[in-house]
Amino acid sequence: MSTASVILRKAPASLSRERCKVSPDVLEALNADGSLDEALTALEAGRGFQIRVRRGSDRYDLYTVEDKLPPAETRTVRMSEAGLGRVG
């Protein structure tokens, strides 16, 4: 399983608490082994896929990637305030 260190930030737009937007560089890091090729193609077609976000050694939450962020937002995962609350 591929991993990436990210910065969690509040999304400016309204997202449900289970959805997030991810910067392209993070998606690239997560796909280093090619395991997300099909999921990224589905994302381009408007269908999301799920990622686990870890906060601490024993805290994980599952989020559906809804869209990509602009390339200028590096190492970033954006989610709603309620979504951020899920990971503490």
PDB file of N, CA, C and O in Angstrom:
ATOM      1  N   MET A   1       0.848  -1.168   0.000  1.00  0.00           N
ATOM      2  CA  MET A   1       0.000   0.000   0.000  1.00  0.00           C
ATOM      3  C   MET A   1       0.900   1.239   0.000  1.00  0.00           C
ATOM      4  O   MET A   1       1.823   1.348   0.808  1.00  0.00           O
ATOM      5  N   SER A   2       0.623   2.158  -0.904  1.00  0.00           N
ATOM      6  CA  SER A   2       1.382   3.400  -0.987  1.00  0.00           C
ATOM      7  C   SER A   2       0.885   4.398   0.043  1.00  0.00           C
ATOM      8  O   SER A   2      -0.294   4.414   0.396  1.00  0.00           O
ATOM      9  N   THR A   3       1.805   5.232   0.523  1.00  0.00           N
ATOM     10  CA  THR A   3       1.452   6.264   1.490  1.00  0.00           C
ATOM     11  C   THR A   3       2.051   7.594   1.062  1.00  0.00           C
ATOM     12  O   THR A   3       2.967   7.646   0.241  1.00  0.00           O
ATOM     13  N   ALA A   4       1.515   8.670   1.636  1.00  0.00           N
ATOM     14  CA  ALA A   4       2.028  10.015   1.377  1.00  0.00           C
ATOM     15  C   ALA A   4       1.760  10.875   2.604  1.00  0.00           C
ATOM     16  O   ALA A   4       0.698  10.772   3.218  1.00  0.00           O
ATOM     17  N   SER A   5       2.711  11.715   2.958  1.00  0.00           N
ATOM     18  CA  SER A   5       2.497  12.685   4.028  1.00  0.00           C
ATOM     19  C   SER A   5       1.738  13.867   3.443  1.00  0.00           C
ATOM     20  O   SER A   5       2.096  14.388   2.387  1.00  0.00           O
ATOM     21  N   VAL A   6       0.690  14.280   4.137  1.00  0.00           N
ATOM     22  CA  VAL A   6      -0.155  15.349   3.609  1.00  0.00           C
ATOM     23  C   VAL A   6      -0.459  16.390   4.672  1.00  0.00           C
ATOM     24  O   VAL A   6      -0.265  16.170   5.868  1.00  0.00           O
ATOM     25  N   ILE A   7      -0.937  17.520   4.203  1.00  0.00           N
ATOM     26  CA  ILE A   7      -1.449  18.578   5.065  1.00  0.00           C
ATOM     27  C   ILE A   7      -2.962  18.557   4.921  1.00  0.00           C
ATOM     28  O   ILE A   7      -3.479  18.679   3.811  1.00  0.00           O
ATOM     29  N   LEU A   8      -3.674  18.404   6.027  1.00  0.00           N
ATOM     30  CA  LEU A   8      -5.135  18.421   5.992  1.00  0.00           C
ATOM     31  C   LEU A   8      -5.609  19.855   6.151  1.00  0.00           C
ATOM     32  O   LEU A   8      -5.216  20.550   7.088  1.00  0.00           O
ATOM     33  N   ARG A   9      -6.457  20.290   5.228  1.00  0.00           N
ATOM     34  CA  ARG A   9      -6.980  21.653   5.265  1.00  0.00           C
ATOM     35  C   ARG A   9      -8.472  21.642   5.025  1.00  0.00           C
ATOM     36  O   ARG A   9      -9.018  20.726   4.410  1.00  0.00           O
ATOM     37  N   LYS A  10      -9.117  22.679   5.525  1.00  0.00           N
ATOM     38  CA  LYS A  10     -10.555  22.835   5.318  1.00  0.00           C
ATOM     39  C   LYS A  10     -10.823  23.214   3.863  1.00  0.00           C
ATOM     40  O   LYS A  10     -10.136  24.059   3.289  1.00  0.00           O
ATOM     41  N   ALA A  11     -11.822  22.580   3.288  1.00  0.00           N
ATOM     42  CA  ALA A  11     -12.212  22.883   1.914  1.00  0.00           C
ATOM     43  C   ALA A  11     -13.039  24.169   1.892  1.00  0.00           C
ATOM     44  O   ALA A  11     -13.904  24.360   2.746  1.00  0.00           O
ATOM     45  N   PRO A  12     -12.779  25.052   0.923  1.00  0.00           N
ATOM     46  CA  PRO A  12     -13.573  26.272   0.836  1.00  0.00           C
ATOM     47  C   PRO A  12     -15.004  26.003   0.378  1.00  0.00           C
ATOM     48  O   PRO A  12     -15.921  26.743   0.736  1.00  0.00           O
ATOM     49  N   ALA A  13     -15.195  24.955  -0.405  1.00  0.00           N
ATOM     50  CA  ALA A  13     -16.531  24.609  -0.890  1.00  0.00           C
ATOM     51  C   ALA A  13     -17.150  23.579   0.047  1.00  0.00           C
ATOM     52  O   ALA A  13     -16.466  22.965   0.866  1.00  0.00           O
ATOM     53  N   SER A  14     -18.424  23.413  -0.090  1.00  0.00           N
ATOM     54  CA  SER A  14     -19.134  22.464   0.759  1.00  0.00           C
ATOM     55  C   SER A  14     -18.906  21.028   0.265  1.00  0.00           C
ATOM     56  O   SER A  14     -19.226  20.694  -0.876  1.00  0.00           O
ATOM     57  N   LEU A  15     -18.360  20.209   1.125  1.00  0.00           N
ATOM     58  CA  LEU A  15     -18.192  18.781   0.863  1.00  0.00           C
ATOM     59  C   LEU A  15     -18.874  18.023   1.989  1.00  0.00           C
ATOM     60  O   LEU A  15     -18.961  18.521   3.111  1.00  0.00           O
ATOM     61  N   SER A  16     -19.356  16.826   1.699  1.00  0.00           N
ATOM     62  CA  SER A  16     -19.898  16.013   2.786  1.00  0.00           C
ATOM     63  C   SER A  16     -18.734  15.551   3.659  1.00  0.00           C
ATOM     64  O   SER A  16     -17.575  15.618   3.249  1.00  0.00           O
ATOM     65  N   ARG A  17     -19.045  15.090   4.844  1.00  0.00           N
ATOM     66  CA  ARG A  17     -18.003  14.721   5.791  1.00  0.00           C
ATOM     67  C   ARG A  17     -17.197  13.492   5.377  1.00  0.00           C
ATOM     68  O   ARG A  17     -16.153  13.209   5.966  1.00  0.00           O
ATOM     69  N   GLU A  18     -17.672  12.761   4.370  1.00  0.00           N
ATOM     70  CA  GLU A  18     -16.976  11.564   3.916  1.00  0.00           C
ATOM     71  C   GLU A  18     -16.179  11.785   2.637  1.00  0.00           C
ATOM     72  O   GLU A  18     -15.589  10.838   2.115  1.00  0.00           O
ATOM     73  N   ARG A  19     -16.147  13.004   2.122  1.00  0.00           N
ATOM     74  CA  ARG A  19     -15.499  13.269   0.832  1.00  0.00           C
ATOM     75  C   ARG A  19     -14.329  14.232   1.003  1.00  0.00           C
ATOM     76  O   ARG A  19     -14.276  15.009   1.956  1.00  0.00           O
ATOM     77  N   CYS A  20     -13.391  14.161   0.056  1.00  0.00           N
ATOM     78  CA  CYS A  20     -12.236  15.045   0.094  1.00  0.00           C
ATOM     79  C   CYS A  20     -11.775  15.357  -1.326  1.00  0.00           C
ATOM     80  O   CYS A  20     -12.202  14.728  -2.294  1.00  0.00           O
ATOM     81  N   LYS A  21     -10.896  16.343  -1.417  1.00  0.00           N
ATOM     82  CA  LYS A  21     -10.218  16.683  -2.657  1.00  0.00           C
ATOM     83  C   LYS A  21      -8.731  16.590  -2.377  1.00  0.00           C
ATOM     84  O   LYS A  21      -8.270  16.984  -1.305  1.00  0.00           O
ATOM     85  N   VAL A  22      -7.976  16.068  -3.342  1.00  0.00           N
ATOM     86  CA  VAL A  22      -6.575  15.733  -3.119  1.00  0.00           C
ATOM     87  C   VAL A  22      -5.699  16.391  -4.179  1.00  0.00           C
ATOM     88  O   VAL A  22      -6.061  16.437  -5.355  1.00  0.00           O
ATOM     89  N   SER A  23      -4.547  16.898  -3.756  1.00  0.00           N
ATOM     90  CA  SER A  23      -3.633  17.537  -4.712  1.00  0.00           C
ATOM     91  C   SER A  23      -3.028  16.487  -5.643  1.00  0.00           C
ATOM     92  O   SER A  23      -2.829  15.341  -5.240  1.00  0.00           O
ATOM     93  N   PRO A  24      -2.734  16.877  -6.892  1.00  0.00           N
ATOM     94  CA  PRO A  24      -2.199  15.929  -7.875  1.00  0.00           C
ATOM     95  C   PRO A  24      -0.904  15.245  -7.440  1.00  0.00           C
ATOM     96  O   PRO A  24      -0.693  14.073  -7.753  1.00  0.00           O
ATOM     97  N   ASP A  25      -0.037  15.959  -6.727  1.00  0.00           N
ATOM     98  CA  ASP A  25       1.223  15.335  -6.303  1.00  0.00           C
ATOM     99  C   ASP A  25       0.994  14.222  -5.281  1.00  0.00           C
ATOM    100  O   ASP A  25       1.737  13.241  -5.256  1.00  0.00           O
ATOM    101  N   VAL A  26      -0.021  14.370  -4.448  1.00  0.00           N
ATOM    102  CA  VAL A  26      -0.350  13.311  -3.487  1.00  0.00           C
ATOM    103  C   VAL A  26      -0.900  12.101  -4.234  1.00  0.00           C
ATOM    104  O   VAL A  26      -0.535  10.963  -3.938  1.00  0.00           O
ATOM    105  N   LEU A  27      -1.778  12.349  -5.202  1.00  0.00           N
ATOM    106  CA  LEU A  27      -2.303  11.236  -5.994  1.00  0.00           C
ATOM    107  C   LEU A  27      -1.182  10.509  -6.723  1.00  0.00           C
ATOM    108  O   LEU A  27      -1.194   9.282  -6.826  1.00  0.00           O
ATOM    109  N   GLU A  28      -0.223  11.260  -7.225  1.00  0.00           N
ATOM    110  CA  GLU A  28       0.928  10.656  -7.912  1.00  0.00           C
ATOM    111  C   GLU A  28       1.741   9.800  -6.941  1.00  0.00           C
ATOM    112  O   GLU A  28       2.164   8.698  -7.290  1.00  0.00           O
ATOM    113  N   ALA A  29       1.959  10.298  -5.733  1.00  0.00           N
ATOM    114  CA  ALA A  29       2.709   9.527  -4.730  1.00  0.00           C
ATOM    115  C   ALA A  29       1.956   8.254  -4.347  1.00  0.00           C
ATOM    116  O   ALA A  29       2.562   7.195  -4.185  1.00  0.00           O
ATOM    117  N   LEU A  30       0.644   8.360  -4.202  1.00  0.00           N
ATOM    118  CA  LEU A  30      -0.153   7.188  -3.851  1.00  0.00           C
ATOM    119  C   LEU A  30      -0.189   6.165  -4.978  1.00  0.00           C
ATOM    120  O   LEU A  30      -0.425   4.979  -4.746  1.00  0.00           O
ATOM    121  N   ASN A  31       0.049   6.634  -6.198  1.00  0.00           N
ATOM    122  CA  ASN A  31       0.013   5.749  -7.359  1.00  0.00           C
ATOM    123  C   ASN A  31       1.414   5.359  -7.823  1.00  0.00           C
ATOM    124  O   ASN A  31       1.582   4.953  -8.973  1.00  0.00           O
ATOM    125  N   ALA A  32       2.397   5.469  -6.980  1.00  0.00           N
ATOM    126  CA  ALA A  32       3.776   5.183  -7.360  1.00  0.00           C
ATOM    127  C   ALA A  32       3.943   3.779  -7.943  1.00  0.00           C
ATOM    128  O   ALA A  32       4.781   3.566  -8.819  1.00  0.00           O
ATOM    129  N   ASP A  33       3.158   2.836  -7.464  1.00  0.00           N
ATOM    130  CA  ASP A  33       3.260   1.464  -7.964  1.00  0.00           C
ATOM    131  C   ASP A  33       2.241   1.147  -9.060  1.00  0.00           C
ATOM    132  O   ASP A  33       2.160   0.007  -9.518  1.00  0.00           O
ATOM    133  N   GLY A  34       1.462   2.148  -9.483  1.00  0.00           N
ATOM    134  CA  GLY A  34       0.475   1.944 -10.545  1.00  0.00           C
ATOM    135  C   GLY A  34      -0.834   1.338 -10.086  1.00  0.00           C
ATOM    136  O   GLY A  34      -1.714   1.061 -10.901  1.00  0.00           O
ATOM    137  N   SER A  35      -0.969   1.130  -8.787  1.00  0.00           N
ATOM    138  CA  SER A  35      -2.172   0.462  -8.281  1.00  0.00           C
ATOM    139  C   SER A  35      -3.438   1.321  -8.375  1.00  0.00           C
ATOM    140  O   SER A  35      -4.547   0.796  -8.270  1.00  0.00           O
ATOM    141  N   LEU A  36      -3.283   2.630  -8.571  1.00  0.00           N
ATOM    142  CA  LEU A  36      -4.447   3.506  -8.666  1.00  0.00           C
ATOM    143  C   LEU A  36      -4.787   3.918 -10.097  1.00  0.00           C
ATOM    144  O   LEU A  36      -5.635   4.787 -10.300  1.00  0.00           O
ATOM    145  N   ASP A  37      -4.149   3.320 -11.077  1.00  0.00           N
ATOM    146  CA  ASP A  37      -4.393   3.720 -12.465  1.00  0.00           C
ATOM    147  C   ASP A  37      -5.886   3.703 -12.817  1.00  0.00           C
ATOM    148  O   ASP A  37      -6.408   4.675 -13.362  1.00  0.00           O
ATOM    149  N   GLU A  38      -6.564   2.604 -12.507  1.00  0.00           N
ATOM    150  CA  GLU A  38      -7.993   2.501 -12.823  1.00  0.00           C
ATOM    151  C   GLU A  38      -8.811   3.505 -12.013  1.00  0.00           C
ATOM    152  O   GLU A  38      -9.746   4.107 -12.541  1.00  0.00           O
ATOM    153  N   ALA A  39      -8.473   3.691 -10.750  1.00  0.00           N
ATOM    154  CA  ALA A  39      -9.209   4.633  -9.902  1.00  0.00           C
ATOM    155  C   ALA A  39      -9.044   6.063 -10.403  1.00  0.00           C
ATOM    156  O   ALA A  39     -10.002   6.836 -10.388  1.00  0.00           O
ATOM    157  N   LEU A  40      -7.837   6.425 -10.847  1.00  0.00           N
ATOM    158  CA  LEU A  40      -7.613   7.776 -11.361  1.00  0.00           C
ATOM    159  C   LEU A  40      -8.347   8.002 -12.673  1.00  0.00           C
ATOM    160  O   LEU A  40      -8.820   9.108 -12.935  1.00  0.00           O
ATOM    161  N   THR A  41      -8.446   6.974 -13.498  1.00  0.00           N
ATOM    162  CA  THR A  41      -9.236   7.067 -14.725  1.00  0.00           C
ATOM    163  C   THR A  41     -10.708   7.264 -14.373  1.00  0.00           C
ATOM    164  O   THR A  41     -11.394   8.069 -15.003  1.00  0.00           O
ATOM    165  N   ALA A  42     -11.193   6.538 -13.376  1.00  0.00           N
ATOM    166  CA  ALA A  42     -12.580   6.687 -12.930  1.00  0.00           C
ATOM    167  C   ALA A  42     -12.814   8.087 -12.365  1.00  0.00           C
ATOM    168  O   ALA A  42     -13.883   8.665 -12.564  1.00  0.00           O
ATOM    169  N   LEU A  43     -11.829   8.631 -11.668  1.00  0.00           N
ATOM    170  CA  LEU A  43     -11.962   9.976 -11.111  1.00  0.00           C
ATOM    171  C   LEU A  43     -12.135  11.002 -12.236  1.00  0.00           C
ATOM    172  O   LEU A  43     -12.944  11.921 -12.116  1.00  0.00           O
ATOM    173  N   GLU A  44     -11.397  10.851 -13.300  1.00  0.00           N
ATOM    174  CA  GLU A  44     -11.529  11.741 -14.458  1.00  0.00           C
ATOM    175  C   GLU A  44     -12.932  11.646 -15.058  1.00  0.00           C
ATOM    176  O   GLU A  44     -13.428  12.610 -15.642  1.00  0.00           O
ATOM    177  N   ALA A  45     -13.562  10.496 -14.914  1.00  0.00           N
ATOM    178  CA  ALA A  45     -14.907  10.286 -15.443  1.00  0.00           C
ATOM    179  C   ALA A  45     -15.994  10.674 -14.435  1.00  0.00           C
ATOM    180  O   ALA A  45     -17.181  10.477 -14.691  1.00  0.00           O
ATOM    181  N   GLY A  46     -15.584  11.225 -13.294  1.00  0.00           N
ATOM    182  CA  GLY A  46     -16.549  11.685 -12.303  1.00  0.00           C
ATOM    183  C   GLY A  46     -16.918  10.685 -11.234  1.00  0.00           C
ATOM    184  O   GLY A  46     -17.855  10.916 -10.471  1.00  0.00           O
ATOM    185  N   ARG A  47     -16.195   9.567 -11.160  1.00  0.00           N
ATOM    186  CA  ARG A  47     -16.456   8.573 -10.120  1.00  0.00           C
ATOM    187  C   ARG A  47     -15.293   8.573  -9.131  1.00  0.00           C
ATOM    188  O   ARG A  47     -14.132   8.460  -9.526  1.00  0.00           O
ATOM    189  N   GLY A  48     -15.604   8.697  -7.874  1.00  0.00           N
ATOM    190  CA  GLY A  48     -14.562   8.769  -6.862  1.00  0.00           C
ATOM    191  C   GLY A  48     -14.022   7.411  -6.457  1.00  0.00           C
ATOM    192  O   GLY A  48     -14.521   6.373  -6.893  1.00  0.00           O
ATOM    193  N   PHE A  49     -13.013   7.428  -5.633  1.00  0.00           N
ATOM    194  CA  PHE A  49     -12.453   6.221  -5.035  1.00  0.00           C
ATOM    195  C   PHE A  49     -12.054   6.572  -3.611  1.00  0.00           C
ATOM    196  O   PHE A  49     -12.004   7.747  -3.248  1.00  0.00           O
ATOM    197  N   GLN A  50     -11.770   5.562  -2.806  1.00  0.00           N
ATOM    198  CA  GLN A  50     -11.538   5.798  -1.385  1.00  0.00           C
ATOM    199  C   GLN A  50     -10.058   5.724  -1.016  1.00  0.00           C
ATOM    200  O   GLN A  50      -9.281   4.954  -1.580  1.00  0.00           O
ATOM    201  N   ILE A  51      -9.707   6.568  -0.033  1.00  0.00           N
ATOM    202  CA  ILE A  51      -8.375   6.546   0.560  1.00  0.00           C
ATOM    203  C   ILE A  51      -8.533   6.533   2.083  1.00  0.00           C
ATOM    204  O   ILE A  51      -9.538   6.995   2.625  1.00  0.00           O
ATOM    205  N   ARG A  52      -7.527   5.999   2.746  1.00  0.00           N
ATOM    206  CA  ARG A  52      -7.504   6.062   4.209  1.00  0.00           C
ATOM    207  C   ARG A  52      -6.594   7.204   4.615  1.00  0.00           C
ATOM    208  O   ARG A  52      -5.495   7.368   4.084  1.00  0.00           O
ATOM    209  N   VAL A  53      -7.073   7.990   5.568  1.00  0.00           N
ATOM    210  CA  VAL A  53      -6.275   9.080   6.126  1.00  0.00           C
ATOM    211  C   VAL A  53      -5.944   8.687   7.554  1.00  0.00           C
ATOM    212  O   VAL A  53      -6.831   8.381   8.351  1.00  0.00           O
ATOM    213  N   ARG A  54      -4.653   8.698   7.868  1.00  0.00           N
ATOM    214  CA  ARG A  54      -4.206   8.314   9.210  1.00  0.00           C
ATOM    215  C   ARG A  54      -3.803   9.553   9.983  1.00  0.00           C
ATOM    216  O   ARG A  54      -3.092  10.420   9.475  1.00  0.00           O
ATOM    217  N   ARG A  55      -4.263   9.622  11.204  1.00  0.00           N
ATOM    218  CA  ARG A  55      -3.887  10.689  12.127  1.00  0.00           C
ATOM    219  C   ARG A  55      -3.439  10.022  13.401  1.00  0.00           C
ATOM    220  O   ARG A  55      -4.263   9.552  14.185  1.00  0.00           O
ATOM    221  N   GLY A  56      -2.138   9.975  13.615  1.00  0.00           N
ATOM    222  CA  GLY A  56      -1.611   9.276  14.783  1.00  0.00           C
ATOM    223  C   GLY A  56      -1.391   7.811  14.461  1.00  0.00           C
ATOM    224  O   GLY A  56      -1.671   7.362  13.349  1.00  0.00           O
ATOM    225  N   SER A  57      -0.896   7.077  15.421  1.00  0.00           N
ATOM    226  CA  SER A  57      -0.532   5.682  15.180  1.00  0.00           C
ATOM    227  C   SER A  57      -1.726   4.742  15.096  1.00  0.00           C
ATOM    228  O   SER A  57      -1.614   3.653  14.533  1.00  0.00           O
ATOM    229  N   ASP A  58      -2.871   5.146  15.648  1.00  0.00           N
ATOM    230  CA  ASP A  58      -4.011   4.228  15.680  1.00  0.00           C
ATOM    231  C   ASP A  58      -5.323   4.859  15.231  1.00  0.00           C
ATOM    232  O   ASP A  58      -6.390   4.327  15.539  1.00  0.00           O
ATOM    233  N   ARG A  59      -5.275   5.958  14.524  1.00  0.00           N
ATOM    234  CA  ARG A  59      -6.504   6.647  14.107  1.00  0.00           C
ATOM    235  C   ARG A  59      -6.554   6.732  12.586  1.00  0.00           C
ATOM    236  O   ARG A  59      -5.726   7.401  11.967  1.00  0.00           O
ATOM    237  N   TYR A  60      -7.532   6.048  11.985  1.00  0.00           N
ATOM    238  CA  TYR A  60      -7.726   6.046  10.541  1.00  0.00           C
ATOM    239  C   TYR A  60      -9.166   6.415  10.221  1.00  0.00           C
ATOM    240  O   TYR A  60     -10.085   6.090  10.972  1.00  0.00           O
ATOM    241  N   ASP A  61      -9.349   7.093   9.107  1.00  0.00           N
ATOM    242  CA  ASP A  61     -10.683   7.365   8.597  1.00  0.00           C
ATOM    243  C   ASP A  61     -10.668   7.191   7.088  1.00  0.00           C
ATOM    244  O   ASP A  61      -9.655   7.438   6.433  1.00  0.00           O
ATOM    245  N   LEU A  62     -11.794   6.766   6.547  1.00  0.00           N
ATOM    246  CA  LEU A  62     -11.933   6.505   5.125  1.00  0.00           C
ATOM    247  C   LEU A  62     -12.665   7.666   4.469  1.00  0.00           C
ATOM    248  O   LEU A  62     -13.700   8.113   4.964  1.00  0.00           O
ATOM    249  N   TYR A  63     -12.127   8.156   3.351  1.00  0.00           N
ATOM    250  CA  TYR A  63     -12.736   9.267   2.621  1.00  0.00           C
ATOM    251  C   TYR A  63     -12.807   8.917   1.139  1.00  0.00           C
ATOM    252  O   TYR A  63     -11.947   8.207   0.618  1.00  0.00           O
ATOM    253  N   THR A  64     -13.829   9.414   0.474  1.00  0.00           N
ATOM    254  CA  THR A  64     -13.957   9.263  -0.967  1.00  0.00           C
ATOM    255  C   THR A  64     -13.344  10.483  -1.638  1.00  0.00           C
ATOM    256  O   THR A  64     -13.724  11.618  -1.349  1.00  0.00           O
ATOM    257  N   VAL A  65     -12.393  10.243  -2.534  1.00  0.00           N
ATOM    258  CA  VAL A  65     -11.780  11.333  -3.294  1.00  0.00           C
ATOM    259  C   VAL A  65     -12.803  11.768  -4.336  1.00  0.00           C
ATOM    260  O   VAL A  65     -13.191  10.995  -5.212  1.00  0.00           O
ATOM    261  N   GLU A  66     -13.226  13.006  -4.223  1.00  0.00           N
ATOM    262  CA  GLU A  66     -14.249  13.551  -5.111  1.00  0.00           C
ATOM    263  C   GLU A  66     -13.639  14.245  -6.325  1.00  0.00           C
ATOM    264  O   GLU A  66     -14.230  14.251  -7.405  1.00  0.00           O
ATOM    265  N   ASP A  67     -12.466  14.824  -6.146  1.00  0.00           N
ATOM    266  CA  ASP A  67     -11.877  15.611  -7.223  1.00  0.00           C
ATOM    267  C   ASP A  67     -10.413  15.901  -6.892  1.00  0.00           C
ATOM    268  O   ASP A  67      -9.951  15.676  -5.774  1.00  0.00           O
ATOM    269  N   LYS A  68      -9.703  16.406  -7.895  1.00  0.00           N
ATOM    270  CA  LYS A  68      -8.325  16.865  -7.699  1.00  0.00           C
ATOM    271  C   LYS A  68      -8.327  18.341  -7.355  1.00  0.00           C
ATOM    272  O   LYS A  68      -9.199  19.096  -7.784  1.00  0.00           O
ATOM    273  N   LEU A  69      -7.341  18.739  -6.577  1.00  0.00           N
ATOM    274  CA  LEU A  69      -7.101  20.156  -6.293  1.00  0.00           C
ATOM    275  C   LEU A  69      -6.218  20.730  -7.401  1.00  0.00           C
ATOM    276  O   LEU A  69      -5.628  19.971  -8.170  1.00  0.00           O
ATOM    277  N   PRO A  70      -6.116  22.058  -7.493  1.00  0.00           N
ATOM    278  CA  PRO A  70      -5.192  22.656  -8.461  1.00  0.00           C
ATOM    279  C   PRO A  70      -3.749  22.231  -8.151  1.00  0.00           C
ATOM    280  O   PRO A  70      -3.410  22.006  -6.989  1.00  0.00           O
ATOM    281  N   PRO A  71      -2.898  22.119  -9.182  1.00  0.00           N
ATOM    282  CA  PRO A  71      -1.507  21.686  -8.976  1.00  0.00           C
ATOM    283  C   PRO A  71      -0.717  22.557  -7.994  1.00  0.00           C
ATOM    284  O   PRO A  71       0.233  22.078  -7.376  1.00  0.00           O
ATOM    285  N   ALA A  72      -1.095  23.817  -7.845  1.00  0.00           N
ATOM    286  CA  ALA A  72      -0.377  24.701  -6.924  1.00  0.00           C
ATOM    287  C   ALA A  72      -0.539  24.281  -5.462  1.00  0.00           C
ATOM    288  O   ALA A  72       0.292  24.636  -4.626  1.00  0.00           O
ATOM    289  N   GLU A  73      -1.579  23.541  -5.148  1.00  0.00           N
ATOM    290  CA  GLU A  73      -1.792  23.073  -3.776  1.00  0.00           C
ATOM    291  C   GLU A  73      -1.083  21.737  -3.618  1.00  0.00           C
ATOM    292  O   GLU A  73      -1.643  20.685  -3.926  1.00  0.00           O
ATOM    293  N   THR A  74       0.138  21.788  -3.143  1.00  0.00           N
ATOM    294  CA  THR A  74       0.928  20.573  -3.004  1.00  0.00           C
ATOM    295  C   THR A  74       0.768  19.963  -1.614  1.00  0.00           C
ATOM    296  O   THR A  74       0.515  20.658  -0.630  1.00  0.00           O
ATOM    297  N   ARG A  75       0.927  18.637  -1.569  1.00  0.00           N
ATOM    298  CA  ARG A  75       0.852  17.847  -0.315  1.00  0.00           C
ATOM    299  C   ARG A  75      -0.434  18.102   0.462  1.00  0.00           C
ATOM    300  O   ARG A  75      -0.422  18.072   1.693  1.00  0.00           O
ATOM    301  N   THR A  76      -1.541  18.352  -0.232  1.00  0.00           N
ATOM    302  CA  THR A  76      -2.761  18.790   0.440  1.00  0.00           C
ATOM    303  C   THR A  76      -3.933  17.847   0.204  1.00  0.00           C
ATOM    304  O   THR A  76      -4.142  17.345  -0.900  1.00  0.00           O
ATOM    305  N   VAL A  77      -4.689  17.623   1.273  1.00  0.00           N
ATOM    306  CA  VAL A  77      -5.999  16.988   1.209  1.00  0.00           C
ATOM    307  C   VAL A  77      -6.966  17.967   1.853  1.00  0.00           C
ATOM    308  O   VAL A  77      -6.782  18.367   3.003  1.00  0.00           O
ATOM    309  N   ARG A  78      -7.995  18.351   1.111  1.00  0.00           N
ATOM    310  CA  ARG A  78      -8.994  19.280   1.642  1.00  0.00           C
ATOM    311  C   ARG A  78     -10.289  18.536   1.891  1.00  0.00           C
ATOM    312  O   ARG A  78     -10.723  17.707   1.091  1.00  0.00           O
ATOM    313  N   MET A  79     -10.902  18.858   3.037  1.00  0.00           N
ATOM    314  CA  MET A  79     -12.184  18.262   3.389  1.00  0.00           C
ATOM    315  C   MET A  79     -13.006  19.253   4.196  1.00  0.00           C
ATOM    316  O   MET A  79     -12.499  20.280   4.648  1.00  0.00           O
ATOM    317  N   SER A  80     -14.279  18.932   4.370  1.00  0.00           N
ATOM    318  CA  SER A  80     -15.155  19.829   5.120  1.00  0.00           C
ATOM    319  C   SER A  80     -14.727  19.896   6.586  1.00  0.00           C
ATOM    320  O   SER A  80     -13.931  19.086   7.059  1.00  0.00           O
ATOM    321  N   GLU A  81     -15.269  20.866   7.274  1.00  0.00           N
ATOM    322  CA  GLU A  81     -14.974  20.996   8.705  1.00  0.00           C
ATOM    323  C   GLU A  81     -15.396  19.729   9.449  1.00  0.00           C
ATOM    324  O   GLU A  81     -14.689  19.262  10.343  1.00  0.00           O
ATOM    325  N   ALA A  82     -16.554  19.177   9.074  1.00  0.00           N
ATOM    326  CA  ALA A  82     -17.015  17.938   9.698  1.00  0.00           C
ATOM    327  C   ALA A  82     -16.067  16.789   9.366  1.00  0.00           C
ATOM    328  O   ALA A  82     -15.803  15.937  10.215  1.00  0.00           O
ATOM    329  N   GLY A  83     -15.557  16.761   8.139  1.00  0.00           N
ATOM    330  CA  GLY A  83     -14.595  15.731   7.746  1.00  0.00           C
ATOM    331  C   GLY A  83     -13.306  15.836   8.540  1.00  0.00           C
ATOM    332  O   GLY A  83     -12.750  14.830   8.980  1.00  0.00           O
ATOM    333  N   LEU A  84     -12.833  17.066   8.722  1.00  0.00           N
ATOM    334  CA  LEU A  84     -11.636  17.273   9.531  1.00  0.00           C
ATOM    335  C   LEU A  84     -11.857  16.811  10.961  1.00  0.00           C
ATOM    336  O   LEU A  84     -10.950  16.276  11.599  1.00  0.00           O
ATOM    337  N   GLY A  85     -13.079  17.024  11.465  1.00  0.00           N
ATOM    338  CA  GLY A  85     -13.410  16.591  12.824  1.00  0.00           C
ATOM    339  C   GLY A  85     -13.335  15.090  13.006  1.00  0.00           C
ATOM    340  O   GLY A  85     -13.083  14.604  14.108  1.00  0.00           O
ATOM    341  N   ARG A  86     -13.553  14.349  11.922  1.00  0.00           N
ATOM    342  CA  ARG A  86     -13.490  12.893  12.000  1.00  0.00           C
ATOM    343  C   ARG A  86     -12.091  12.403  12.322  1.00  0.00           C
ATOM    344  O   ARG A  86     -11.929  11.360  12.955  1.00  0.00           O
ATOM    345  N   VAL A  87     -11.067  13.150  11.888  1.00  0.00           N
ATOM    346  CA  VAL A  87      -9.697  12.712  12.155  1.00  0.00           C
ATOM    347  C   VAL A  87      -9.070  13.487  13.312  1.00  0.00           C
ATOM    348  O   VAL A  87      -7.861  13.428  13.532  1.00  0.00           O
ATOM    349  N   GLY A  88      -9.893  14.196  14.030  1.00  0.00           N
ATOM    350  CA  GLY A  88      -9.425  14.844  15.254  1.00  0.00           C
ATOM    351  C   GLY A  88      -8.812  16.171  15.035  1.00  0.00           C
ATOM    352  O   GLY A  88      -8.379  16.816  15.990  1.00  0.00           O
TER     353      GLY A  88
END
